[in-house]
Amino acid sequence: MDRDSGPRVPNQRAPLGSENAELYFSVLGPVRVRRGGQTLPPGSPQQRALLVALLLRDGRTATAHELIDAIWGEEPPSQALAAVRTYASRLRKALDPDTLVSESGGYALRIGREALDLAVAQELAAEAYKANAAGDRTQARALLNKVLNLWDGEPLANVPGPYAENQRTRLVEWGLQLLETRLDIDLEVGRHAEAVSELTALTASHPLRERLRELLMLALYRSGRQAEALAVYADTRRLLAEELGVDPRPELSSLQQRILRADAELARSPQEPAPAPQTTRPAQLPATVPDFTGRTSFVQELGGQLATAEGSVMAVSALAGIGGVGKTTLAVHVAHQARKHFPDGQLYVDLQGTGNRSAEPETVLGAFLRALGTPDSAIPDTLDERAALYRSALDGRRILVLLDNARDAAQVRPLLPGTAGCAALITSRVRMVDLAGAHLVDLDVMSPEEALQLFTRIVGAERVGAERDAALDVVAACGFLPLAIRIAASRLAARRTWTVSVLAAKLADGRRRLDELQAGDLAVKATFELGYGQLEPAQARAFRLLGLADGPDISLAAAAAVLELPPHETEDLLEALVDTSLLESAAPGRYRYHDLVRLYARACAERDESAAAREAAVSHLLDFYLATAARVFAMERPGDRLVVHLEPTGDAGLEFAHLDDAQDWLYAEAHCLLACARQASPGPQLRRAVDLLWAVQNLAESGANSKVYESVACGAVEAARAAGDTRTEGRARTSMTNVHLVAGRYDEADEEAAQAAVLARSVNDPAPVYWSDNDRGIIAFIQGRNQEAEEHLRRAMEGSRLDGNLPGEASALSNLSRIHVATGRITQAISLAEQGIAIYDRIGHTLRLANARYALGVALTQAGRHTDALEQLSEALSLFESNRQRLWEGTAHFRIAQAHLSARRPARAAQHAEQALAMGCIGGDRTRGKVLTTLGLALDALGQADRARACWRDALFLHEQTGAAEAEEVRALLEPLSGAA
């Protein structure tokens, strides 16, 4: 079905009379009339039917006969005409005299387009389709979501009459087509995992709508769930045969065949537009490189800008970027393509702006004037006179001027043409923000695909094809910098005995990489040295010291801590480095190095800074991160004593007015925090590094950062053991316990927790001891050792009380509630969870309050109090979401699914189970197996037996892999199906 072929919603014409901007009419749901913030009574059902008939007539007059037919159809009452007049009179009083007018024996509404939600929706939808046709999927999706948000249930709800019924059917169909279009775009932009949950619910609500089934199959396939995708087809085919006696439409059958073939085209991204054709004509331009690769969007952007020179304004484009990023190569390539717009010639000069002696403007003007046919005797001596003569010589001509490698805006201003029809293209390492009217373009490194393509063009397809992975390693080691790739590829091309793997191994050593990246007169290090040599002393120091940090980028506040300078002075230094392209502005207040520039900065630090200064820089950064992370932890977990047990720091850290701001900082800095902990672990800052891990433990449970956190924590354990630091090893193992718990590796978690407790007791470090008991209680409960679990948790509760740690006590109470549920003590379980909630409420602890409400929801589900359970679980879900705990969000969705299933609401259960699968859950594959089992039960109740079976098979595989006892339950579900088959 063509998603654009739906019913036409009437276009709302511009009003013919007066408008009332205060009135707003809603028909995409219950019919409502609002004036400002006040809702006006729409009247009786027949009066609402009259209003609808007028609203949807495109501003045209409706005769009395047409209105009677719209309200009552073929059997109107005897006094229908009088009733219509009465309804119209009431509406006129409720609205405004000028809004509902009488003319030609009928009635009409005079309102603006913005006064009707349907008209607003239609305009937004038109814009969305236009954006989608232009390839702007993000804008199209945002606009469609705005349209869909205007819907408020069933259109024209409870409005009687044949006209309203026809319009309602039409609008419902239109809404579904808009939703299908939005979901189609979701799949095009890679949001297939999120789409599965929504599509599962929609197919349950609209089981015979084949387009939704088709989208669900595609979303499942792209999520790696091929068996379920095929099961959807089987369910659909059976349902269509039973209900309608027909086969699936050809598009659905074709999709099934493509999924069976694992057709790679199903997952292919839309192709980028091909570069514009290149034109070659003789001029001063240097030759373009024959292996020019990629940069399609920049070529089009700059080419389009230069093409405007044919109009009334002289075009100036300034291209900035790091040394070696390919500014000159791109500019020359674009200039050659733009020659057709400049038939009178092209001028070129290398201004040598990165050298000690850059070209003087008057010298360049002399050369340009000669090239334009001016005899030497006619060239004046002064800069101003030469510039004036230069502009006169260009008047009436169409000339392109390429000013390469400019120092700054002052150097290029005298060289700019002054008339329409001409254009200037400038390259520089400096962003020329002070060049009035210039179109500024920042050139970044190549994409991995472009980088590999350039490498292949130089080395040869045969050698690269045989070692594609090694080739990817090479271009990644080059930081996707075109100059570095060209040097590496040229070295390999000149050495036939080398393999790509040999080159990759040479570049793998970061300390030697810059030395390896040189060939002939080309060298990456030399390119960076030109920029570094022009820095002021304070700028050079900042460049060196900030390059020592391992994080992917650095915030202004963190940089100020490293440099021990006020933020405003630090910002001035960093912005100066950005202007010279030695540093990139990743986002407002955040800065980053290119990988190779970072290596060069560290080489400069090794050469120009003492070992003590280098160590102090990293220590200052660690102090800043630990102090700020401790503040975030204290705001998230008020009353928790962990912050009291952390190592002292020499930095006060940042302060936050609101918890949201604190959490924004934590998750924005996640990669930098973990990189700093990893960097500082094998050295004298080990204790603070491990405490930093302890303070940012939320990152282990966030989903997005769990793997990195695990890697860093594992390294910290090894570093502490190698250093013989018992206390630090105990704390590091506490962090590792949490890592294993989140991943569902319970045996490993139990072993780590036991060791952590032994180590902590030996040095009288109380917090890891009761944390260990709490964790081991959870593990024992999950593994079915309920008595042992209860003993651990009661010790954890006592240890928390002795340390004055109220959140620890509440956590133990919540976990004890889970054990009481498992042992059939439901009433006590509810009481224990409520005690935990009371403590969290008293101290204002929102993060772990979510866990307590989660525990209460589980207990209430077992008690059969489904409404109360869903209320608690929904509260928990909201708290997990606001605290950025994605894995706990998924786990809450799983429990909500179970509650809906117990309440015999399988469609809602399936929807929440799908969301749990998309987000992931605490407990890793073991919990995922439980979610799949629940999803299968919901689907089976919905009559989707084939897909249910696919879910149970996946669940059984996961349970067998993890050795979970739940495998037997799943086998029992599959056995009846196997016998029927």
FENSUL-V102691 format. One line per field, one symbol per residue. burial: # if it has 9 or more other C-alpha atoms within 8 Angstrom, else .. A space follows every 50 residues. Layout:
burial = ???
This chain:
burial = ..#..#.....#..#..##...#############....#.#..###### #########.####..#######..#...#...#..##..##..#..### #....########.########.##.######...##.##########.# ##.####.#######..#.######.############..########## ####..#..#############..##.##########.###......#.. .##.##.##...................#.....#..#...#..##..## .##.######..###########################.##..####.# ####...##.##.###.###...#....#...#.###..##..#...### #########.##.##.################.....#.#..#.##.#.# ##########..##..#..########################.....## #.##.##....###..###...###.##.###......##.######### #.####.######...#..##.##.##########....#####.##### ##.###..#....#..#########################.#.....#. ..#.....#.###..#...#########.###..#############.## ###.##..##.######.###...######################.### .##########...#################...##.############# #.#.#################...##.##########.###...###### ############..##.##########.###...################ ##..####################################.#.####### ######.###...#..#..##.##..#....
